[in-house]
Amino acid sequence: MSTSEYQVTGMSCGHCEVAIRGEVGQIPGVDSIDVSAQTGRLVVTSTEPVDDAAILAAVDEAGYQAVRA
Amino acid sequence: MSTSEYQVTGMSCGHCEVAIRGEVGQIPGVDSIDVSAQTGRLVVTSTEPVDDAAILAAVDEAGYQAVRA
């Protein structure tokens, strides 16, 4: 089990959380996603390590910017 | 052609606009919708007059509050 944390900018509401959850959730190996528009915190748990680049690209695809926290 | 204007509170982003557009757009007779998260302004144009109650209920269904402007 691997857990990675990111800081996301630009989320403003629950719809934004859903958008990020939808994109990140498509990455193979991702087991659970904890995301908060209020704090900008994104925590991804995966059964095996997932490349940061894949997570950051998924967040970008959803329309937001993230950095590894 | 009938045009009605409403003030919506609680929208924060484009996803919110899409949510309102999706609900209001289902009302029979609605021809076009102009909605802005930035101003909270919702303008509904319909081929025949639409009850305010129907518009307000659709906005509520989307998760927001509106009043006739």
Backbone of each chain as nested JSON, in Angstrom:
{
  "chains": [
    {"id": "A", "residues": [
      {"number": 1, "name": "MET", "atoms": {"N": [0.841, -1.196, 0.0], "CA": [0.0, 0.0, 0.0], "C": [0.878, 1.248, 0.0]}},
      {"number": 2, "name": "SER", "atoms": {"N": [0.556, 2.182, -0.84], "CA": [1.343, 3.411, -0.955], "C": [0.418, 4.617, -0.848]}},
      {"number": 3, "name": "THR", "atoms": {"N": [0.845, 5.627, -0.092], "CA": [0.026, 6.837, 0.058], "C": [0.828, 8.064, -0.374]}},
      {"number": 4, "name": "SER", "atoms": {"N": [0.229, 8.875, -1.212], "CA": [0.891, 10.087, -1.683], "C": [-0.013, 11.28, -1.453]}},
      {"number": 5, "name": "GLU", "atoms": {"N": [0.6, 12.402, -1.056], "CA": [-0.191, 13.592, -0.752], "C": [0.187, 14.733, -1.692]}},
      {"number": 6, "name": "TYR", "atoms": {"N": [-0.814, 15.469, -2.103], "CA": [-0.613, 16.574, -3.032], "C": [-1.386, 17.795, -2.563]}},
      {"number": 7, "name": "GLN", "atoms": {"N": [-0.904, 18.957, -2.996], "CA": [-1.637, 20.194, -2.721], "C": [-2.189, 20.715, -4.044]}},
      {"number": 8, "name": "VAL", "atoms": {"N": [-3.496, 20.879, -4.086], "CA": [-4.161, 21.275, -5.328], "C": [-4.659, 22.71, -5.206]}},
      {"number": 9, "name": "THR", "atoms": {"N": [-4.454, 23.486, -6.234], "CA": [-5.0, 24.847, -6.224], "C": [-6.126, 24.96, -7.245]}},
      {"number": 10, "name": "GLY", "atoms": {"N": [-7.109, 25.78, -6.909], "CA": [-8.182, 26.067, -7.858], "C": [-9.519, 25.425, -7.543]}},
      {"number": 11, "name": "MET", "atoms": {"N": [-9.535, 24.436, -6.635], "CA": [-10.832, 23.83, -6.301], "C": [-11.662, 24.824, -5.486]}},
      {"number": 12, "name": "SER", "atoms": {"N": [-12.959, 24.881, -5.763], "CA": [-13.811, 25.795, -5.0], "C": [-15.024, 25.123, -4.396]}},
      {"number": 13, "name": "CYS", "atoms": {"N": [-15.358, 23.909, -4.847], "CA": [-16.604, 23.302, -4.361], "C": [-16.597, 21.799, -4.543]}},
      {"number": 14, "name": "GLY", "atoms": {"N": [-17.662, 21.176, -4.117], "CA": [-17.768, 19.725, -4.211], "C": [-17.699, 19.205, -5.635]}},
      {"number": 15, "name": "HIS", "atoms": {"N": [-18.181, 20.022, -6.61], "CA": [-18.081, 19.591, -8.002], "C": [-16.619, 19.442, -8.412]}},
      {"number": 16, "name": "CYS", "atoms": {"N": [-15.781, 20.325, -7.892], "CA": [-14.349, 20.27, -8.219], "C": [-13.737, 18.993, -7.647]}},
      {"number": 17, "name": "GLU", "atoms": {"N": [-14.15, 18.648, -6.429], "CA": [-13.661, 17.408, -5.818], "C": [-14.068, 16.211, -6.673]}},
      {"number": 18, "name": "VAL", "atoms": {"N": [-15.308, 16.225, -7.137], "CA": [-15.807, 15.12, -7.964], "C": [-15.019, 15.023, -9.267]}},
      {"number": 19, "name": "ALA", "atoms": {"N": [-14.692, 16.174, -9.85], "CA": [-13.946, 16.19, -11.117], "C": [-12.564, 15.562, -10.916]}},
      {"number": 20, "name": "ILE", "atoms": {"N": [-11.891, 15.921, -9.838], "CA": [-10.563, 15.368, -9.564], "C": [-10.66, 13.889, -9.23]}},
      {"number": 21, "name": "ARG", "atoms": {"N": [-11.63, 13.551, -8.419], "CA": [-11.839, 12.141, -8.06], "C": [-12.055, 11.291, -9.317]}},
      {"number": 22, "name": "GLY", "atoms": {"N": [-12.811, 11.815, -10.248], "CA": [-13.113, 11.089, -11.488], "C": [-11.874, 10.825, -12.323]}},
      {"number": 23, "name": "GLU", "atoms": {"N": [-10.999, 11.821, -12.413], "CA": [-9.789, 11.649, -13.234], "C": [-8.751, 10.78, -12.529]}},
      {"number": 24, "name": "VAL", "atoms": {"N": [-8.489, 11.083, -11.263], "CA": [-7.46, 10.326, -10.532], "C": [-7.889, 8.863, -10.361]}},
      {"number": 25, "name": "GLY", "atoms": {"N": [-9.197, 8.671, -10.22], "CA": [-9.718, 7.326, -10.022], "C": [-9.53, 6.399, -11.218]}},
      {"number": 26, "name": "GLN", "atoms": {"N": [-9.238, 6.989, -12.37], "CA": [-9.023, 6.174, -13.573], "C": [-7.609, 5.602, -13.662]}},
      {"number": 27, "name": "ILE", "atoms": {"N": [-6.72, 6.063, -12.77], "CA": [-5.335, 5.596, -12.827], "C": [-5.256, 4.177, -12.249]}},
      {"number": 28, "name": "PRO", "atoms": {"N": [-4.691, 3.241, -13.009], "CA": [-4.588, 1.864, -12.535], "C": [-3.825, 1.788, -11.213]}},
      {"number": 29, "name": "GLY", "atoms": {"N": [-4.354, 1.011, -10.291], "CA": [-3.687, 0.828, -9.008], "C": [-4.213, 1.734, -7.913]}},
      {"number": 30, "name": "VAL", "atoms": {"N": [-4.894, 2.814, -8.28], "CA": [-5.426, 3.731, -7.262], "C": [-6.554, 3.041, -6.503]}},
      {"number": 31, "name": "ASP", "atoms": {"N": [-6.409, 3.04, -5.193], "CA": [-7.356, 2.306, -4.357], "C": [-8.353, 3.245, -3.672]}},
      {"number": 32, "name": "SER", "atoms": {"N": [-7.866, 4.376, -3.168], "CA": [-8.78, 5.332, -2.558], "C": [-8.257, 6.747, -2.712]}},
      {"number": 33, "name": "ILE", "atoms": {"N": [-9.187, 7.695, -2.696], "CA": [-8.873, 9.107, -2.934], "C": [-9.567, 9.93, -1.867]}},
      {"number": 34, "name": "ASP", "atoms": {"N": [-8.8, 10.786, -1.23], "CA": [-9.37, 11.708, -0.25], "C": [-9.041, 13.106, -0.753]}},
      {"number": 35, "name": "VAL", "atoms": {"N": [-10.065, 13.886, -1.048], "CA": [-9.804, 15.21, -1.622], "C": [-10.732, 16.242, -0.996]}},
      {"number": 36, "name": "SER", "atoms": {"N": [-10.189, 17.411, -0.69], "CA": [-10.962, 18.469, -0.044], "C": [-10.771, 19.802, -0.751]}},
      {"number": 37, "name": "ALA", "atoms": {"N": [-11.874, 20.368, -1.229], "CA": [-11.801, 21.691, -1.857], "C": [-11.409, 22.743, -0.824]}},
      {"number": 38, "name": "GLN", "atoms": {"N": [-11.824, 22.502, 0.41], "CA": [-11.583, 23.492, 1.461], "C": [-10.091, 23.636, 1.775]}},
      {"number": 39, "name": "THR", "atoms": {"N": [-9.399, 22.509, 1.876], "CA": [-7.974, 22.558, 2.216], "C": [-7.078, 22.438, 0.988]}},
      {"number": 40, "name": "GLY", "atoms": {"N": [-7.622, 21.947, -0.124], "CA": [-6.81, 21.72, -1.318], "C": [-5.989, 20.445, -1.224]}},
      {"number": 41, "name": "ARG", "atoms": {"N": [-6.222, 19.663, -0.195], "CA": [-5.426, 18.471, 0.042], "C": [-5.982, 17.286, -0.738]}},
      {"number": 42, "name": "LEU", "atoms": {"N": [-5.072, 16.583, -1.403], "CA": [-5.439, 15.372, -2.146], "C": [-4.546, 14.236, -1.656]}},
      {"number": 43, "name": "VAL", "atoms": {"N": [-5.156, 13.184, -1.148], "CA": [-4.385, 12.029, -0.681], "C": [-4.819, 10.816, -1.495]}},
      {"number": 44, "name": "VAL", "atoms": {"N": [-3.841, 10.204, -2.149], "CA": [-4.116, 9.065, -3.017], "C": [-3.473, 7.816, -2.422]}},
      {"number": 45, "name": "THR", "atoms": {"N": [-4.275, 6.795, -2.216], "CA": [-3.755, 5.526, -1.718], "C": [-3.839, 4.517, -2.853]}},
      {"number": 46, "name": "SER", "atoms": {"N": [-2.749, 3.799, -3.052], "CA": [-2.717, 2.847, -4.159], "C": [-2.125, 1.527, -3.702]}},
      {"number": 47, "name": "THR", "atoms": {"N": [-2.522, 0.47, -4.391], "CA": [-2.064, -0.864, -4.041], "C": [-0.575, -1.017, -4.368]}},
      {"number": 48, "name": "GLU", "atoms": {"N": [-0.125, -0.275, -5.379], "CA": [1.304, -0.236, -5.69], "C": [1.642, 1.221, -5.999]}},
      {"number": 49, "name": "PRO", "atoms": {"N": [2.92, 1.595, -5.877], "CA": [3.27, 3.004, -6.097], "C": [2.824, 3.497, -7.472]}},
      {"number": 50, "name": "VAL", "atoms": {"N": [2.244, 4.695, -7.501], "CA": [1.807, 5.304, -8.765], "C": [2.708, 6.508, -9.031]}},
      {"number": 51, "name": "ASP", "atoms": {"N": [3.135, 6.685, -10.25], "CA": [3.989, 7.822, -10.6], "C": [3.292, 9.146, -10.269]}},
      {"number": 52, "name": "ASP", "atoms": {"N": [4.054, 10.04, -9.621], "CA": [3.528, 11.377, -9.37], "C": [3.043, 12.013, -10.667]}},
      {"number": 53, "name": "ALA", "atoms": {"N": [3.799, 11.784, -11.736], "CA": [3.456, 12.411, -13.023], "C": [2.049, 12.014, -13.466]}},
      {"number": 54, "name": "ALA", "atoms": {"N": [1.664, 10.774, -13.192], "CA": [0.33, 10.309, -13.59], "C": [-0.747, 11.023, -12.775]}},
      {"number": 55, "name": "ILE", "atoms": {"N": [-0.477, 11.206, -11.479], "CA": [-1.434, 11.898, -10.617], "C": [-1.548, 13.366, -11.055]}},
      {"number": 56, "name": "LEU", "atoms": {"N": [-0.399, 13.997, -11.248], "CA": [-0.416, 15.418, -11.623], "C": [-1.094, 15.624, -12.978]}},
      {"number": 57, "name": "ALA", "atoms": {"N": [-0.895, 14.675, -13.885], "CA": [-1.531, 14.786, -15.203], "C": [-3.044, 14.623, -15.083]}},
      {"number": 58, "name": "ALA", "atoms": {"N": [-3.492, 13.741, -14.192], "CA": [-4.925, 13.535, -14.001], "C": [-5.569, 14.781, -13.396]}},
      {"number": 59, "name": "VAL", "atoms": {"N": [-4.88, 15.389, -12.44], "CA": [-5.397, 16.626, -11.828], "C": [-5.481, 17.725, -12.894]}},
      {"number": 60, "name": "ASP", "atoms": {"N": [-4.443, 17.795, -13.724], "CA": [-4.418, 18.779, -14.81], "C": [-5.582, 18.531, -15.772]}},
      {"number": 61, "name": "GLU", "atoms": {"N": [-5.826, 17.274, -16.061], "CA": [-6.923, 16.9, -16.969], "C": [-8.271, 17.372, -16.407]}},
      {"number": 62, "name": "ALA", "atoms": {"N": [-8.38, 17.349, -15.077], "CA": [-9.608, 17.802, -14.419], "C": [-9.713, 19.326, -14.406]}},
      {"number": 63, "name": "GLY", "atoms": {"N": [-8.594, 20.0, -14.719], "CA": [-8.627, 21.456, -14.811], "C": [-7.992, 22.192, -13.637]}},
      {"number": 64, "name": "TYR", "atoms": {"N": [-7.136, 21.477, -12.882], "CA": [-6.513, 22.077, -11.696], "C": [-5.011, 21.853, -11.716]}},
      {"number": 65, "name": "GLN", "atoms": {"N": [-4.317, 22.556, -10.82], "CA": [-2.876, 22.402, -10.703], "C": [-2.565, 21.78, -9.351]}},
      {"number": 66, "name": "ALA", "atoms": {"N": [-1.593, 20.877, -9.334], "CA": [-1.199, 20.261, -8.066], "C": [0.311, 20.155, -7.971]}},
      {"number": 67, "name": "VAL", "atoms": {"N": [0.797, 20.102, -6.744], "CA": [2.203, 19.805, -6.485], "C": [2.242, 18.732, -5.405]}},
      {"number": 68, "name": "ARG", "atoms": {"N": [3.329, 17.963, -5.409], "CA": [3.518, 16.955, -4.379], "C": [3.686, 17.67, -3.04]}},
      {"number": 69, "name": "ALA", "atoms": {"N": [2.973, 17.23, -2.015], "CA": [3.059, 17.893, -0.703], "C": [4.066, 17.165, 0.169]}}
    ]},
    {"id": "B", "residues": [
      {"number": 1, "name": "MET", "atoms": {"N": [-41.766, 35.188, -26.801], "CA": [-40.498, 35.001, -26.086], "C": [-40.576, 35.708, -24.733]}},
      {"number": 2, "name": "SER", "atoms": {"N": [-40.141, 35.014, -23.701], "CA": [-40.202, 35.552, -22.352], "C": [-38.816, 35.421, -21.7]}},
      {"number": 3, "name": "THR", "atoms": {"N": [-38.414, 36.47, -21.007], "CA": [-37.113, 36.435, -20.343], "C": [-37.289, 36.721, -18.856]}},
      {"number": 4, "name": "SER", "atoms": {"N": [-36.708, 35.88, -18.012], "CA": [-36.797, 36.063, -16.565], "C": [-35.398, 36.059, -15.982]}},
      {"number": 5, "name": "GLU", "atoms": {"N": [-35.209, 36.935, -14.968], "CA": [-33.878, 37.031, -14.377], "C": [-33.933, 36.673, -12.899]}},
      {"number": 6, "name": "TYR", "atoms": {"N": [-32.919, 35.961, -12.448], "CA": [-32.846, 35.502, -11.062], "C": [-31.452, 35.774, -10.503]}},
      {"number": 7, "name": "GLN", "atoms": {"N": [-31.403, 35.881, -9.174], "CA": [-30.116, 36.003, -8.502], "C": [-29.886, 34.722, -7.712]}},
      {"number": 8, "name": "VAL", "atoms": {"N": [-28.786, 34.062, -8.008], "CA": [-28.477, 32.768, -7.4], "C": [-27.323, 32.935, -6.421]}},
      {"number": 9, "name": "THR", "atoms": {"N": [-27.447, 32.33, -5.262], "CA": [-26.331, 32.354, -4.316], "C": [-25.73, 30.956, -4.19]}},
      {"number": 10, "name": "GLY", "atoms": {"N": [-24.437, 30.914, -3.987], "CA": [-23.758, 29.653, -3.724], "C": [-22.919, 29.107, -4.855]}},
      {"number": 11, "name": "MET", "atoms": {"N": [-23.078, 29.653, -6.072], "CA": [-22.236, 29.164, -7.177], "C": [-20.805, 29.651, -6.974]}},
      {"number": 12, "name": "SER", "atoms": {"N": [-19.839, 28.756, -7.248], "CA": [-18.445, 29.17, -7.091], "C": [-17.603, 28.941, -8.338]}},
      {"number": 13, "name": "CYS", "atoms": {"N": [-18.093, 28.144, -9.271], "CA": [-17.234, 27.816, -10.423], "C": [-18.07, 27.363, -11.615]}},
      {"number": 14, "name": "GLY", "atoms": {"N": [-17.361, 27.039, -12.674], "CA": [-18.028, 26.615, -13.9], "C": [-18.846, 25.352, -13.739]}},
      {"number": 15, "name": "HIS", "atoms": {"N": [-18.405, 24.469, -12.819], "CA": [-19.18, 23.247, -12.584], "C": [-20.551, 23.596, -12.038]}},
      {"number": 16, "name": "CYS", "atoms": {"N": [-20.605, 24.637, -11.207], "CA": [-21.876, 25.068, -10.625], "C": [-22.798, 25.595, -11.724]}},
      {"number": 17, "name": "GLU", "atoms": {"N": [-22.224, 26.343, -12.649], "CA": [-23.019, 26.853, -13.78], "C": [-23.594, 25.681, -14.57]}},
      {"number": 18, "name": "VAL", "atoms": {"N": [-22.763, 24.673, -14.805], "CA": [-23.204, 23.5, -15.568], "C": [-24.335, 22.782, -14.838]}},
      {"number": 19, "name": "ALA", "atoms": {"N": [-24.223, 22.673, -13.512], "CA": [-25.249, 21.99, -12.723], "C": [-26.59, 22.715, -12.849]}},
      {"number": 20, "name": "ILE", "atoms": {"N": [-26.567, 24.035, -12.76], "CA": [-27.803, 24.813, -12.872], "C": [-28.357, 24.744, -14.29]}},
      {"number": 21, "name": "ARG", "atoms": {"N": [-27.465, 24.868, -15.261], "CA": [-27.881, 24.78, -16.665], "C": [-28.562, 23.433, -16.934]}},
      {"number": 22, "name": "GLY", "atoms": {"N": [-28.021, 22.376, -16.356], "CA": [-28.577, 21.038, -16.568], "C": [-29.975, 20.894, -16.013]}},
      {"number": 23, "name": "GLU", "atoms": {"N": [-30.209, 21.465, -14.829], "CA": [-31.539, 21.341, -14.214], "C": [-32.552, 22.272, -14.875]}},
      {"number": 24, "name": "VAL", "atoms": {"N": [-32.169, 23.538, -15.069], "CA": [-33.111, 24.511, -15.648], "C": [-33.43, 24.14, -17.106]}},
      {"number": 25, "name": "GLY", "atoms": {"N": [-32.435, 23.562, -17.767], "CA": [-32.617, 23.201, -19.173], "C": [-33.645, 22.108, -19.39]}},
      {"number": 26, "name": "GLN", "atoms": {"N": [-33.993, 21.393, -18.32], "CA": [-34.989, 20.317, -18.448], "C": [-36.425, 20.833, -18.397]}},
      {"number": 27, "name": "ILE", "atoms": {"N": [-36.592, 22.115, -18.067], "CA": [-37.95, 22.657, -17.962], "C": [-38.519, 22.895, -19.368]}},
      {"number": 28, "name": "PRO", "atoms": {"N": [-39.694, 22.333, -19.635], "CA": [-40.303, 22.5, -20.96], "C": [-40.491, 23.979, -21.302]}},
      {"number": 29, "name": "GLY", "atoms": {"N": [-40.131, 24.345, -22.515], "CA": [-40.305, 25.724, -22.968], "C": [-39.057, 26.568, -22.829]}},
      {"number": 30, "name": "VAL", "atoms": {"N": [-38.106, 26.126, -22.01], "CA": [-36.878, 26.92, -21.834], "C": [-36.066, 26.85, -23.117]}},
      {"number": 31, "name": "ASP", "atoms": {"N": [-35.719, 28.031, -23.613], "CA": [-35.043, 28.126, -24.902], "C": [-33.559, 28.385, -24.743]}},
      {"number": 32, "name": "SER", "atoms": {"N": [-33.198, 29.286, -23.818], "CA": [-31.779, 29.534, -23.583], "C": [-31.546, 29.963, -22.143]}},
      {"number": 33, "name": "ILE", "atoms": {"N": [-30.323, 29.7, -21.682], "CA": [-29.957, 29.954, -20.291], "C": [-28.627, 30.686, -20.273]}},
      {"number": 34, "name": "ASP", "atoms": {"N": [-28.592, 31.774, -19.536], "CA": [-27.337, 32.504, -19.361], "C": [-27.075, 32.529, -17.862]}},
      {"number": 35, "name": "VAL", "atoms": {"N": [-25.976, 31.932, -17.437], "CA": [-25.725, 31.844, -16.001], "C": [-24.254, 32.119, -15.72]}},
      {"number": 36, "name": "SER", "atoms": {"N": [-24.002, 32.893, -14.662], "CA": [-22.638, 33.262, -14.312], "C": [-22.377, 33.032, -12.829]}},
      {"number": 37, "name": "ALA", "atoms": {"N": [-21.373, 32.203, -12.536], "CA": [-20.991, 31.98, -11.139], "C": [-20.412, 33.264, -10.549]}},
      {"number": 38, "name": "GLN", "atoms": {"N": [-19.779, 34.05, -11.386], "CA": [-19.114, 35.261, -10.914], "C": [-20.116, 36.299, -10.408]}},
      {"number": 39, "name": "THR", "atoms": {"N": [-21.194, 36.494, -11.143], "CA": [-22.182, 37.498, -10.755], "C": [-23.385, 36.89, -10.039]}},
      {"number": 40, "name": "GLY", "atoms": {"N": [-23.596, 35.575, -10.191], "CA": [-24.754, 34.918, -9.613], "C": [-26.017, 35.147, -10.433]}},
      {"number": 41, "name": "ARG", "atoms": {"N": [-25.851, 35.738, -11.592], "CA": [-27.0, 36.095, -12.424], "C": [-27.431, 34.912, -13.297]}},
      {"number": 42, "name": "LEU", "atoms": {"N": [-28.738, 34.669, -13.303], "CA": [-29.302, 33.609, -14.144], "C": [-30.404, 34.227, -14.986]}},
      {"number": 43, "name": "VAL", "atoms": {"N": [-30.259, 34.137, -16.291], "CA": [-31.28, 34.681, -17.193], "C": [-31.819, 33.532, -18.034]}},
      {"number": 44, "name": "VAL", "atoms": {"N": [-33.129, 33.348, -17.946], "CA": [-33.785, 32.237, -18.648], "C": [-34.711, 32.805, -19.721]}},
      {"number": 45, "name": "THR", "atoms": {"N": [-34.509, 32.369, -20.93], "CA": [-35.374, 32.787, -22.031], "C": [-36.204, 31.583, -22.445]}},
      {"number": 46, "name": "SER", "atoms": {"N": [-37.504, 31.823, -22.585], "CA": [-38.392, 30.715, -22.92], "C": [-39.357, 31.122, -24.02]}},
      {"number": 47, "name": "THR", "atoms": {"N": [-39.802, 30.114, -24.751], "CA": [-40.709, 30.365, -25.862], "C": [-42.082, 30.796, -25.35]}},
      {"number": 48, "name": "GLU", "atoms": {"N": [-42.422, 30.329, -24.137], "CA": [-43.647, 30.789, -23.485], "C": [-43.316, 30.997, -22.006]}},
      {"number": 49, "name": "PRO", "atoms": {"N": [-44.058, 31.811, -21.295], "CA": [-43.733, 32.089, -19.897], "C": [-43.615, 30.808, -19.077]}},
      {"number": 50, "name": "VAL", "atoms": {"N": [-42.577, 30.743, -18.257], "CA": [-42.367, 29.59, -17.38], "C": [-42.571, 30.059, -15.943]}},
      {"number": 51, "name": "ASP", "atoms": {"N": [-43.257, 29.269, -15.145], "CA": [-43.484, 29.633, -13.74], "C": [-42.165, 29.84, -13.012]}},
      {"number": 52, "name": "ASP", "atoms": {"N": [-42.09, 30.938, -12.253], "CA": [-40.92, 31.165, -11.411], "C": [-40.668, 29.971, -10.512]}},
      {"number": 53, "name": "ALA", "atoms": {"N": [-41.748, 29.382, -10.001], "CA": [-41.607, 28.265, -9.071], "C": [-40.841, 27.107, -9.702]}},
      {"number": 54, "name": "ALA", "atoms": {"N": [-41.053, 26.903, -11.001], "CA": [-40.367, 25.809, -11.695], "C": [-38.875, 26.111, -11.801]}},
      {"number": 55, "name": "ILE", "atoms": {"N": [-38.56, 27.35, -12.085], "CA": [-37.143, 27.754, -12.195], "C": [-36.478, 27.625, -10.826]}},
      {"number": 56, "name": "LEU", "atoms": {"N": [-37.143, 28.155, -9.809], "CA": [-36.557, 28.131, -8.464], "C": [-36.378, 26.697, -7.962]}},
      {"number": 57, "name": "ALA", "atoms": {"N": [-37.328, 25.838, -8.322], "CA": [-37.227, 24.435, -7.909], "C": [-36.061, 23.755, -8.619]}},
      {"number": 58, "name": "ALA", "atoms": {"N": [-35.839, 24.101, -9.877], "CA": [-34.731, 23.505, -10.632], "C": [-33.393, 23.946, -10.056]}},
      {"number": 59, "name": "VAL", "atoms": {"N": [-33.313, 25.211, -9.687], "CA": [-32.073, 25.731, -9.081], "C": [-31.831, 25.023, -7.751]}},
      {"number": 60, "name": "ASP", "atoms": {"N": [-32.911, 24.843, -6.993], "CA": [-32.803, 24.149, -5.711], "C": [-32.34, 22.709, -5.924]}},
      {"number": 61, "name": "GLU", "atoms": {"N": [-32.87, 22.07, -6.947], "CA": [-32.495, 20.694, -7.27], "C": [-30.994, 20.595, -7.568]}},
      {"number": 62, "name": "ALA", "atoms": {"N": [-30.473, 21.657, -8.18], "CA": [-29.034, 21.685, -8.501], "C": [-28.194, 21.951, -7.254]}},
      {"number": 63, "name": "GLY", "atoms": {"N": [-28.864, 22.381, -6.178], "CA": [-28.141, 22.593, -4.921], "C": [-27.872, 24.041, -4.57]}},
      {"number": 64, "name": "TYR", "atoms": {"N": [-28.645, 24.959, -5.183], "CA": [-28.423, 26.394, -4.943], "C": [-29.742, 27.077, -4.599]}},
      {"number": 65, "name": "GLN", "atoms": {"N": [-29.617, 28.31, -4.138], "CA": [-30.796, 29.108, -3.81], "C": [-30.884, 30.278, -4.78]}},
      {"number": 66, "name": "ALA", "atoms": {"N": [-32.102, 30.597, -5.204], "CA": [-32.285, 31.724, -6.115], "C": [-33.506, 32.539, -5.726]}},
      {"number": 67, "name": "VAL", "atoms": {"N": [-33.483, 33.803, -6.1], "CA": [-34.657, 34.666, -5.966], "C": [-34.86, 35.384, -7.295]}},
      {"number": 68, "name": "ARG", "atoms": {"N": [-36.087, 35.732, -7.562], "CA": [-36.391, 36.502, -8.771], "C": [-35.708, 37.855, -8.657]}},
      {"number": 69, "name": "ALA", "atoms": {"N": [-34.998, 38.279, -9.7], "CA": [-34.281, 39.567, -9.656], "C": [-35.131, 40.664, -10.291]}}
    ]}
  ]
}
